[in-house]
Every structure is written in C-alpha cells, then in structure tokens.
C-alpha cells in the first residue's frame, strides 16, 4: 500500500513538474507574435524616425508619438541635439500612420529641453494626456550642413547634449495638443547615485488612484569624476503625474552588476501585476545581444525576470512572407486594449547592425495574437 501511494505521489509530482515547465516554457509575448505588416507603422522621408508610443484617443483614432531628426545629421548622435517629437494618426493600430504635427520641438537653449525632445511615452489619466520624454539642451550654435563635419560624439554639442539629458512631461486635453511644457524636469540627477550623470528613457504607469510608477534609465559618474558609467535602470514613484518623483532605493533594478545591462524598458499592468519588456544590451539575460527580455513585478518596485526571458529577437517575420534579421530593433512599446496586449511597436533600422551601418529607420508594429 505504501509503495502504491509512493508511486502515485511520484506520478503526481512529475505531472506537476511537467505542467510548470510547460507554463514557464513560453511567455506572454514571444509565443504570440504575428507577422509584421510591411505597410504598417511610420516612416518619414528625409528623417530618421525612432521610438514610438501609441494611444487610442476619444476620437477612436490611434495616435502615435515618435522621435525624428533630419538625415543630414548622422543617426547617432544626431538625436542628442536635434530630435523632436511628432504626432501621427491612423484609424487602426497597425497603421500606416499619417504625420499630423510636431508635438514638441525646439524652443531655445535656455530651456532644459530646448534643443532636443526624444523617446516619448504617452499615457492618459482622466481627461489629461501626458507625454513623458527625455529632453536636452546646449548653448552652442546649431549644427547645419555647413558645420556637420565637426559633429561627432567627442564634439562640444554631444558632450553637453548627453550630459544635459533629463526627464520631463508635457500635458494636453487633446492628443492634437496644444501641449503644456514644464520649465523644470520631473526627475533630475543626484550626486553619488547610479543616475548622477543623466536621467533618460522614462516609462510610466499611472494607477487608478493617479499615482505613478516610473521606470527610467540612469548613468552615474565613474570614479574619475568626468566620464559616465554603464546604463542602469531605476524606478521612481509619485503621488500624481505632476510629482514629486522619488527614486526608490539606492541601487538600480538592472545594471551590469545586477541581473544585466538593459535599455528601453516599457511597463504595463494587468490583473496579474506589472510587466516589463526591454532590450538586453549585452545578451546576458536572453543569450543574444539586442534581443528582448520580459520581467514581472507585483508592485512595480521589485522585479523578477521571466523563467523564459526572451520576449522577441531581431529576426522579424513580415506579412509579405519574408523573414529578415533587422539591423536594430529597439524601443519596444506594448499597446494594451481592454486589459490585453494587442500590439508591440519597435524602432528599427535596416542594414547589418550598428547605428552607422543603416540607411533608413522607421517605427514598425507586430500584432500580438490572443490565447
């Protein structure tokens, strides 16, 4: 009798183990990616286009906010000094999206975001649309076709533009604007922290009570007090989108020394908690540099990487039957409708990989299938 019960227990344990393994063997993104529409997303002639965020408006249109900067500048680091956030519209989430207006453009070097507005995220609370973004400025002459040969990462424009990167918000009652910009940032740097050099790449989630969980990228100064360190991801909270924002803890959620270096986190929530997709900068989490990871949290503050961490790869299946490994695939954004992820958007580049090797960029979208 004991042997029979023991055998039954082993069988039940084995079945449970298999069930858990099957559940952990596929995550909520990677196993549900459909073919990407070739004619979807947003591309603009004569501009580098990057990083989109999409929201459905009260007009039942889908509103995309994206970064762009002129192609006479190199892709990298042109965005540091000349990016603006544009607004495009489509009657369906896949697009194609039609350019409508410049939501946030240059407004003068005296403003914290006077030269560059970049990496937007759009959310809505009650009757207010909130654009979170990175801004920067510099006090020098503009880079034009006449002096662009002097512009590179070691130039005065880039040294200052990178150092001045901060996070801010703009608000509007309509997705078409006008947008009310703040004259101060919402998340500044702080000495002796992992974000002492810059703050960037905000990703907000606004709860039903109006409080905010904000993921962000930071860089700190190295010991020499001059150069900046590797990327880290932190989390800040606020009682409302107007702030004040308080960074939680003195250590980052992700860094080279903890879990791994990641970039471009995007957060959303559902009845099961909070979820994040991000770019695995070095491949230490997913096994391949540049692939996407997925992580989960019960409170938005403490995060665990999914047992099956790979959310996506740079190899995209298109709806024309072609399968192509993209040169770059970054800035993931998950559109959620009625509590369910429906589409994932990316900034992408052609070519073999590397920012200097592409000839065009655009924002693409992949539908997410239901269970």
C-alpha positions as a Markdown table, in Angstrom:
| # | Residue | x | y | z |
|---|---|---|---|---|
| 1 | Unk | 0.0 | 0.0 | 0.0 |
| 2 | Unk | 2.8 | 2.4 | 0.9 |
| 3 | Unk | 4.6 | 1.6 | -2.4 |
| 4 | Unk | 1.4 | 2.3 | -4.3 |
| 5 | Unk | 0.9 | 5.6 | -2.6 |
| 6 | Unk | 4.6 | 6.5 | -3.1 |
| 7 | Unk | 4.3 | 5.7 | -6.8 |
| 8 | Unk | 1.1 | 7.8 | -7.1 |
| 9 | Unk | 2.9 | 10.7 | -5.3 |
| 10 | Unk | 5.9 | 10.5 | -7.7 |
| 11 | Unk | 3.5 | 10.4 | -10.7 |
| 12 | Unk | 1.6 | 13.5 | -9.5 |
| 13 | Unk | 4.8 | 15.3 | -8.8 |
| 14 | Unk | 6.1 | 14.5 | -12.2 |
| 15 | Unk | 2.9 | 15.8 | -13.8 |
| 16 | Unk | 3.1 | 19.0 | -11.8 |
| 17 | Unk | 6.7 | 19.4 | -12.8 |
| 18 | Unk | 5.8 | 19.0 | -16.5 |
| 19 | Unk | 2.9 | 21.4 | -16.1 |
| 20 | Unk | 5.1 | 24.1 | -14.6 |
| 21 | Unk | 7.8 | 23.5 | -17.2 |
| 22 | Unk | 5.2 | 24.0 | -20.0 |
| 23 | Unk | 3.9 | 27.2 | -18.4 |
| 24 | Unk | 7.4 | 28.5 | -18.0 |
| 25 | Unk | 8.4 | 27.4 | -21.5 |
| 26 | Unk | 6.6 | 30.3 | -23.2 |
| 27 | Unk | 5.9 | 33.8 | -22.1 |
| 28 | Unk | 3.1 | 36.2 | -22.8 |
| 29 | Unk | 4.9 | 37.9 | -25.7 |
| 30 | Unk | 7.2 | 35.6 | -27.6 |
| 31 | Unk | 4.7 | 32.8 | -28.3 |
| 32 | Unk | 2.1 | 35.3 | -29.6 |
| 33 | Unk | 3.9 | 37.4 | -32.2 |
| 34 | Unk | 2.1 | 37.5 | -35.5 |
| 35 | Unk | 3.5 | 38.7 | -38.9 |
| 36 | Unk | 4.5 | 42.3 | -39.0 |
| 37 | Unk | 2.7 | 44.4 | -41.7 |
| 38 | Unk | 5.2 | 45.8 | -44.2 |
| 39 | Unk | 3.0 | 48.8 | -44.7 |
| 40 | Unk | 2.4 | 49.4 | -41.0 |
| 41 | Unk | 4.0 | 51.9 | -38.6 |
| 42 | Unk | 5.6 | 55.2 | -39.6 |
| 43 | Unk | 8.4 | 56.2 | -41.9 |
| 44 | Unk | 9.2 | 59.7 | -43.0 |
| 45 | Unk | 11.3 | 60.8 | -46.0 |
| 46 | Unk | 14.4 | 62.8 | -45.2 |
| 47 | Unk | 14.2 | 62.0 | -41.5 |
| 48 | Unk | 15.5 | 59.4 | -39.1 |
| 49 | Unk | 12.4 | 58.1 | -37.2 |
| 50 | Unk | 12.7 | 56.4 | -33.9 |
| 51 | Unk | 10.8 | 55.1 | -30.8 |
| 52 | Unk | 7.0 | 55.3 | -30.8 |
| 53 | Unk | 4.3 | 55.3 | -28.3 |
| 54 | Unk | 0.6 | 54.8 | -29.2 |
| 55 | Unk | -2.7 | 55.6 | -27.6 |
| 56 | Unk | -6.3 | 55.4 | -28.7 |
| 57 | Unk | -8.0 | 58.8 | -28.5 |
| 58 | Unk | -11.6 | 59.8 | -27.7 |
| 59 | Unk | -12.0 | 60.2 | -31.5 |
| 60 | Unk | -11.4 | 56.4 | -31.9 |
| 61 | Unk | -8.2 | 57.1 | -33.8 |
| 62 | Unk | -4.8 | 55.7 | -32.9 |
| 63 | Unk | -2.3 | 58.5 | -32.0 |
| 64 | Unk | 1.4 | 57.8 | -32.4 |
| 65 | Unk | 4.1 | 60.0 | -30.8 |
| 66 | Unk | 7.6 | 59.4 | -32.2 |
| 67 | Unk | 11.1 | 60.9 | -32.4 |
| 68 | Unk | 12.5 | 62.3 | -35.7 |
| 69 | Unk | 15.6 | 64.3 | -36.7 |
| 70 | Unk | 17.0 | 65.4 | -40.1 |
| 71 | Unk | 19.0 | 62.9 | -42.1 |
| 72 | Unk | 21.8 | 65.4 | -42.9 |
| 73 | Unk | 22.9 | 64.6 | -39.3 |
| 74 | Unk | 24.2 | 61.1 | -38.6 |
| 75 | Unk | 21.7 | 58.8 | -36.9 |
| 76 | Unk | 23.9 | 58.6 | -33.9 |
| 77 | Unk | 24.4 | 61.0 | -32.2 |
| 78 | Unk | 22.1 | 63.4 | -34.2 |
| 79 | Unk | 19.2 | 62.7 | -31.9 |
| 80 | Unk | 21.1 | 64.2 | -28.9 |
| 81 | Unk | 20.9 | 67.7 | -30.3 |
| 82 | Unk | 18.1 | 67.8 | -32.9 |
| 83 | Unk | 15.3 | 65.3 | -32.1 |
| 84 | Unk | 11.7 | 66.5 | -32.0 |
| 85 | Unk | 8.6 | 64.6 | -31.1 |
| 86 | Unk | 6.0 | 64.3 | -33.8 |
| 87 | Unk | 2.3 | 63.2 | -33.8 |
| 88 | Unk | 0.9 | 60.8 | -36.4 |
| 89 | Unk | -2.6 | 59.2 | -36.7 |
| 90 | Unk | -4.2 | 56.1 | -38.0 |
| 91 | Unk | -7.6 | 54.5 | -37.9 |
| 92 | Unk | -6.1 | 51.1 | -37.0 |
| 93 | Unk | -3.3 | 50.2 | -34.6 |
| 94 | Unk | -1.1 | 48.7 | -37.3 |
| 95 | Unk | -1.1 | 51.9 | -39.4 |
| 96 | Unk | 0.2 | 53.1 | -41.6 |
| 97 | Unk | 0.3 | 56.3 | -39.6 |
| 98 | Unk | 0.0 | 59.8 | -41.2 |
| 99 | Unk | 2.1 | 62.7 | -39.9 |
| 100 | Unk | -0.1 | 65.4 | -38.4 |
| 101 | Unk | 2.1 | 67.9 | -36.4 |
| 102 | Unk | 5.1 | 68.5 | -34.3 |
| 103 | Unk | 4.0 | 67.9 | -30.7 |
| 104 | Unk | 7.3 | 69.0 | -29.0 |
| 105 | Unk | 10.0 | 70.8 | -31.0 |
| 106 | Unk | 13.0 | 73.0 | -30.2 |
| 107 | Unk | 12.3 | 76.1 | -28.1 |
| 108 | Unk | 15.6 | 77.7 | -27.3 |
| 109 | Unk | 18.8 | 76.7 | -25.4 |
| 110 | Unk | 17.7 | 78.4 | -22.2 |
| 111 | Unk | 15.1 | 75.6 | -21.6 |
| 112 | Unk | 16.1 | 72.2 | -20.2 |
| 113 | Unk | 14.6 | 70.6 | -23.3 |
| 114 | Unk | 15.2 | 73.5 | -25.7 |
| 115 | Unk | 17.3 | 71.6 | -28.2 |
| 116 | Unk | 16.1 | 68.0 | -28.2 |
| 117 | Unk | 13.0 | 66.1 | -27.2 |
| 118 | Unk | 13.3 | 62.4 | -27.6 |
| 119 | Unk | 11.9 | 58.9 | -26.6 |
| 120 | Unk | 8.3 | 59.8 | -25.9 |
| 121 | Unk | 5.8 | 57.7 | -23.9 |
| 122 | Unk | 2.1 | 58.6 | -23.9 |
| 123 | Unk | -0.4 | 57.9 | -21.1 |
| 124 | Unk | -3.8 | 59.3 | -20.2 |
| 125 | Unk | -5.3 | 60.0 | -16.7 |
| 126 | Unk | -8.9 | 61.1 | -16.6 |
| 127 | Unk | -9.2 | 63.9 | -19.2 |
| 128 | Unk | -5.5 | 64.6 | -19.5 |
| 129 | Unk | -2.9 | 63.2 | -21.9 |
| 130 | Unk | 0.6 | 63.1 | -20.5 |
| 131 | Unk | 3.7 | 62.9 | -22.7 |
| 132 | Unk | 6.8 | 61.7 | -20.8 |
| 133 | Unk | 10.1 | 62.3 | -22.7 |
| 134 | Unk | 13.8 | 62.9 | -22.5 |
| 135 | Unk | 14.9 | 66.5 | -23.1 |
| 136 | Unk | 18.3 | 68.1 | -23.5 |
| 137 | Unk | 20.0 | 71.4 | -24.4 |
| 138 | Unk | 23.3 | 73.1 | -25.2 |
| 139 | Unk | 24.5 | 76.7 | -25.5 |
| 140 | Unk | 26.2 | 76.5 | -28.9 |
| 141 | Unk | 25.4 | 77.3 | -32.5 |
| 142 | Unk | 23.2 | 74.9 | -34.3 |
| 143 | Unk | 24.7 | 72.1 | -36.3 |
| 144 | Unk | 23.9 | 72.6 | -40.0 |
| 145 | Unk | 25.0 | 71.2 | -43.3 |
| 146 | Unk | 27.9 | 73.8 | -43.2 |
| 147 | Unk | 29.5 | 72.5 | -40.0 |
| 148 | Unk | 28.2 | 68.9 | -39.6 |
| 149 | Unk | 31.6 | 67.6 | -40.4 |
| 150 | Unk | 32.7 | 68.9 | -37.0 |
| 151 | Unk | 29.9 | 67.0 | -35.3 |
| 152 | Unk | 30.6 | 63.7 | -33.6 |
| 153 | Unk | 30.5 | 62.1 | -30.1 |
| 154 | Unk | 33.5 | 64.0 | -29.0 |
| 155 | Unk | 32.3 | 67.4 | -30.2 |
| 156 | Unk | 31.1 | 70.1 | -27.8 |
| 157 | Unk | 27.5 | 69.6 | -28.9 |
| 158 | Unk | 27.4 | 65.9 | -27.9 |
| 159 | Unk | 29.4 | 66.2 | -24.7 |
| 160 | Unk | 27.0 | 68.8 | -23.5 |
| 161 | Unk | 23.9 | 67.3 | -25.0 |
| 162 | Unk | 24.4 | 63.9 | -23.4 |
| 163 | Unk | 25.3 | 65.4 | -20.0 |
| 164 | Unk | 22.1 | 67.5 | -20.0 |
| 165 | Unk | 19.7 | 64.6 | -20.7 |
| 166 | Unk | 16.8 | 64.8 | -18.2 |
| 167 | Unk | 13.2 | 63.6 | -17.9 |
| 168 | Unk | 10.1 | 65.7 | -18.1 |
| 169 | Unk | 6.4 | 65.8 | -19.1 |
| 170 | Unk | 4.0 | 67.8 | -21.2 |
| 171 | Unk | 0.2 | 67.7 | -20.9 |
| 172 | Unk | -2.8 | 68.4 | -23.1 |
| 173 | Unk | -6.5 | 67.8 | -23.0 |
| 174 | Unk | -6.4 | 66.6 | -26.6 |
| 175 | Unk | -4.0 | 64.2 | -28.4 |
| 176 | Unk | -3.6 | 67.0 | -31.0 |
| 177 | Unk | -2.3 | 69.5 | -28.4 |
| 178 | Unk | -1.5 | 72.2 | -27.7 |
| 179 | Unk | 1.0 | 70.7 | -25.2 |
| 180 | Unk | 1.8 | 72.5 | -22.0 |
| 181 | Unk | 5.5 | 72.0 | -21.3 |
| 182 | Unk | 7.2 | 72.4 | -17.9 |
| 183 | Unk | 10.1 | 74.6 | -17.3 |
| 184 | Unk | 11.7 | 72.1 | -14.9 |
| 185 | Unk | 12.4 | 68.4 | -15.1 |
| 186 | Unk | 10.5 | 65.8 | -13.1 |
| 187 | Unk | 13.5 | 63.6 | -12.4 |
| 188 | Unk | 16.9 | 65.3 | -12.1 |
| 189 | Unk | 20.3 | 63.8 | -11.3 |
| 190 | Unk | 21.6 | 63.3 | -7.8 |
| 191 | Unk | 25.2 | 63.1 | -6.6 |
| 192 | Unk | 26.7 | 59.8 | -5.7 |
| 193 | Unk | 23.9 | 57.8 | -7.3 |
| 194 | Unk | 23.6 | 55.5 | -10.3 |
| 195 | Unk | 21.9 | 58.5 | -12.0 |
| 196 | Unk | 24.4 | 61.2 | -11.1 |
| 197 | Unk | 25.3 | 61.9 | -14.8 |
| 198 | Unk | 21.9 | 61.7 | -16.5 |
| 199 | Unk | 18.3 | 60.5 | -16.4 |
| 200 | Unk | 16.6 | 59.3 | -19.6 |
| 201 | Unk | 14.1 | 57.0 | -21.3 |
| 202 | Unk | 11.1 | 57.3 | -19.0 |
| 203 | Unk | 8.4 | 54.6 | -19.0 |
| 204 | Unk | 5.4 | 55.5 | -16.8 |
| 205 | Unk | 2.4 | 53.6 | -15.5 |
| 206 | Unk | -0.4 | 55.6 | -13.9 |
| 207 | Unk | -2.5 | 53.6 | -11.4 |
| 208 | Unk | -6.3 | 54.1 | -10.9 |
| 209 | Unk | -5.6 | 56.4 | -7.9 |
| 210 | Unk | -3.4 | 58.7 | -10.1 |
| 211 | Unk | -0.1 | 57.6 | -8.5 |
| 212 | Unk | 2.8 | 56.8 | -10.8 |
| 213 | Unk | 5.4 | 54.1 | -11.2 |
| 214 | Unk | 8.2 | 55.4 | -13.5 |
| 215 | Unk | 11.0 | 53.2 | -14.9 |
| 216 | Unk | 14.0 | 55.2 | -16.1 |
| 217 | Unk | 17.5 | 54.9 | -17.4 |
| 218 | Unk | 20.3 | 56.4 | -15.5 |
| 219 | Unk | 24.1 | 56.8 | -15.8 |
| 220 | Unk | 26.4 | 57.7 | -13.0 |
| 221 | Unk | 29.8 | 59.3 | -13.0 |
| 222 | Unk | 32.8 | 57.0 | -12.8 |
| 223 | Unk | 35.5 | 57.3 | -10.1 |
| 224 | Unk | 37.4 | 59.8 | -12.3 |
| 225 | Unk | 34.5 | 62.2 | -11.8 |
| 226 | Unk | 34.5 | 63.1 | -15.5 |
| 227 | Unk | 33.3 | 60.1 | -17.6 |
| 228 | Unk | 30.0 | 58.3 | -17.3 |
| 229 | Unk | 29.4 | 54.7 | -16.4 |
| 230 | Unk | 27.2 | 52.0 | -18.0 |
| 231 | Unk | 23.4 | 52.1 | -18.2 |
| 232 | Unk | 21.3 | 51.2 | -15.2 |
| 233 | Unk | 17.5 | 51.0 | -14.8 |
| 234 | Unk | 15.8 | 52.6 | -11.8 |
| 235 | Unk | 12.3 | 53.1 | -10.6 |
| 236 | Unk | 10.7 | 56.3 | -9.1 |
| 237 | Unk | 7.2 | 56.8 | -7.8 |
| 238 | Unk | 5.0 | 59.9 | -7.4 |
| 239 | Unk | 1.5 | 60.6 | -5.9 |
| 240 | Unk | 0.5 | 62.1 | -9.3 |
| 241 | Unk | 1.9 | 62.8 | -12.7 |
| 242 | Unk | 2.8 | 66.3 | -11.5 |
| 243 | Unk | 5.1 | 64.7 | -8.9 |
| 244 | Unk | 7.1 | 64.9 | -6.8 |
| 245 | Unk | 9.0 | 61.9 | -8.0 |
| 246 | Unk | 11.1 | 59.9 | -5.6 |
| 247 | Unk | 13.6 | 57.3 | -6.7 |
| 248 | Unk | 13.1 | 54.0 | -4.8 |
| 249 | Unk | 16.2 | 52.6 | -3.2 |
| 250 | Unk | 19.8 | 53.4 | -3.8 |
| 251 | Unk | 20.5 | 50.5 | -6.1 |
| 252 | Unk | 19.2 | 50.0 | -9.7 |
| 253 | Unk | 16.7 | 47.3 | -10.7 |
| 254 | Unk | 19.0 | 46.3 | -13.6 |
| 255 | Unk | 22.7 | 47.0 | -14.1 |
| 256 | Unk | 25.9 | 45.4 | -15.3 |
| 257 | Unk | 26.5 | 44.1 | -11.8 |
| 258 | Unk | 22.9 | 43.1 | -11.1 |
| 259 | Unk | 20.9 | 40.9 | -13.4 |
| 260 | Unk | 22.4 | 42.5 | -16.5 |
| 261 | Unk | 22.5 | 45.7 | -18.5 |
| 262 | Unk | 19.3 | 46.5 | -20.3 |
| 263 | Unk | 17.8 | 49.5 | -22.1 |
| 264 | Unk | 14.4 | 50.9 | -23.2 |
| 265 | Unk | 12.2 | 49.3 | -20.5 |
| 266 | Unk | 8.4 | 49.5 | -21.1 |
| 267 | Unk | 6.0 | 48.9 | -18.3 |
| 268 | Unk | 2.3 | 47.9 | -18.3 |
| 269 | Unk | -0.1 | 46.3 | -15.9 |
| 270 | Unk | -3.0 | 43.9 | -15.7 |
| 271 | Unk | -4.8 | 41.8 | -13.1 |
| 272 | Unk | -1.7 | 39.6 | -12.7 |
| 273 | Unk | 0.6 | 42.6 | -11.8 |
| 274 | Unk | 3.2 | 44.6 | -13.7 |
| 275 | Unk | 5.2 | 43.6 | -16.7 |
| 276 | Unk | 8.2 | 44.9 | -18.5 |
| 277 | Unk | 9.8 | 44.4 | -21.9 |
| 278 | Unk | 13.3 | 45.8 | -22.6 |
| 279 | Unk | 16.3 | 45.4 | -24.8 |
| 280 | Unk | 19.0 | 43.1 | -23.5 |
| 281 | Unk | 22.0 | 45.3 | -24.1 |
| 282 | Unk | 24.7 | 42.6 | -23.8 |
| 283 | Unk | 22.8 | 39.4 | -24.1 |
| 284 | Unk | 23.5 | 38.3 | -20.5 |
| 285 | Unk | 19.8 | 37.6 | -19.8 |
| 286 | Unk | 18.4 | 36.3 | -23.1 |
| 287 | Unk | 21.6 | 34.8 | -24.5 |
| 288 | Unk | 21.8 | 37.2 | -27.5 |
| 289 | Unk | 22.8 | 40.8 | -27.6 |
| 290 | Unk | 19.9 | 43.1 | -28.6 |
| 291 | Unk | 17.1 | 40.6 | -28.1 |
| 292 | Unk | 14.2 | 41.5 | -25.9 |
| 293 | Unk | 13.5 | 40.3 | -22.3 |
| 294 | Unk | 10.4 | 40.2 | -20.2 |
| 295 | Unk | 10.1 | 40.6 | -16.5 |
| 296 | Unk | 7.3 | 40.8 | -13.9 |
| 297 | Unk | 6.5 | 42.5 | -10.6 |
| 298 | Unk | 3.8 | 42.5 | -8.0 |
| 299 | Unk | 4.3 | 46.1 | -7.0 |
| 300 | Unk | 6.3 | 47.8 | -9.8 |
| 301 | Unk | 9.2 | 48.2 | -7.4 |
| 302 | Unk | 10.7 | 44.7 | -7.1 |
| 303 | Unk | 11.2 | 42.8 | -10.4 |
| 304 | Unk | 12.0 | 39.2 | -11.5 |
| 305 | Unk | 13.0 | 38.1 | -14.9 |
| 306 | Unk | 10.6 | 35.6 | -16.5 |
| 307 | Unk | 11.7 | 32.0 | -16.4 |
| 308 | Unk | 11.5 | 32.1 | -20.2 |
| 309 | Unk | 13.1 | 35.5 | -20.5 |
| 310 | Unk | 13.2 | 36.1 | -24.3 |
| 311 | Unk | 10.3 | 38.2 | -25.4 |
| 312 | Unk | 11.5 | 38.7 | -29.0 |
| 313 | Unk | 14.5 | 38.6 | -31.3 |
| 314 | Unk | 15.7 | 40.9 | -34.1 |
| 315 | Unk | 14.5 | 38.4 | -36.7 |
| 316 | Unk | 11.1 | 39.6 | -37.9 |
| 317 | Unk | 8.6 | 37.7 | -39.9 |
| 318 | Unk | 6.9 | 40.1 | -42.3 |
| 319 | Unk | 3.4 | 39.7 | -43.8 |
| 320 | Unk | 4.9 | 39.6 | -47.4 |
| 321 | Unk | 6.4 | 36.2 | -46.5 |
| 322 | Unk | 9.9 | 37.4 | -45.9 |
| 323 | Unk | 11.9 | 36.8 | -42.7 |
| 324 | Unk | 14.6 | 39.4 | -42.1 |
| 325 | Unk | 17.1 | 40.0 | -39.3 |
| 326 | Unk | 16.8 | 43.7 | -38.6 |
| 327 | Unk | 19.9 | 45.8 | -38.2 |
| 328 | Unk | 18.5 | 47.3 | -35.0 |
| 329 | Unk | 15.2 | 46.5 | -33.1 |
| 330 | Unk | 14.7 | 48.8 | -30.1 |
| 331 | Unk | 12.3 | 50.9 | -28.0 |
| 332 | Unk | 9.6 | 48.2 | -27.5 |
| 333 | Unk | 6.2 | 49.6 | -26.7 |
| 334 | Unk | 3.2 | 47.4 | -25.9 |
| 335 | Unk | -0.3 | 48.6 | -26.8 |
| 336 | Unk | -2.9 | 47.4 | -24.3 |
| 337 | Unk | -6.6 | 47.5 | -25.0 |
| 338 | Unk | -9.3 | 46.2 | -22.7 |
| 339 | Unk | -6.6 | 44.9 | -20.4 |
| 340 | Unk | -4.9 | 42.8 | -23.1 |
| 341 | Unk | -1.6 | 43.4 | -25.0 |
| 342 | Unk | -2.6 | 43.7 | -28.7 |
| 343 | Unk | 0.4 | 45.1 | -30.5 |
| 344 | Unk | 4.1 | 45.6 | -29.8 |
| 345 | Unk | 5.8 | 48.5 | -31.6 |
| 346 | Unk | 9.6 | 48.9 | -32.3 |
| 347 | Unk | 12.0 | 51.4 | -33.7 |
| 348 | Unk | 14.0 | 49.6 | -36.3 |
| 349 | Unk | 16.9 | 50.1 | -38.8 |
| 350 | Unk | 17.9 | 48.3 | -41.9 |
| 351 | Unk | 21.4 | 47.0 | -42.6 |
| 352 | Unk | 23.7 | 44.5 | -40.9 |
| 353 | Unk | 23.6 | 46.1 | -37.5 |
| 354 | Unk | 25.2 | 49.1 | -35.8 |
| 355 | Unk | 23.9 | 52.7 | -35.9 |
| 356 | Unk | 26.5 | 53.8 | -38.5 |
| 357 | Unk | 25.6 | 51.0 | -41.0 |
| 358 | Unk | 21.9 | 51.7 | -41.7 |
| 359 | Unk | 20.4 | 53.8 | -44.4 |
| 360 | Unk | 16.9 | 54.2 | -43.0 |
| 361 | Unk | 14.9 | 53.8 | -39.8 |
| 362 | Unk | 11.2 | 53.5 | -39.1 |
| 363 | Unk | 8.7 | 52.5 | -36.5 |
| 364 | Unk | 7.2 | 49.1 | -37.1 |
| 365 | Unk | 4.5 | 47.1 | -35.3 |
| 366 | Unk | 3.8 | 43.4 | -34.7 |
| 367 | Unk | 0.3 | 42.2 | -33.8 |
| 368 | Unk | 0.1 | 40.1 | -30.6 |
| 369 | Unk | -2.3 | 37.1 | -31.0 |
| 370 | Unk | -4.7 | 36.1 | -28.3 |
| 371 | Unk | -4.5 | 32.7 | -26.5 |
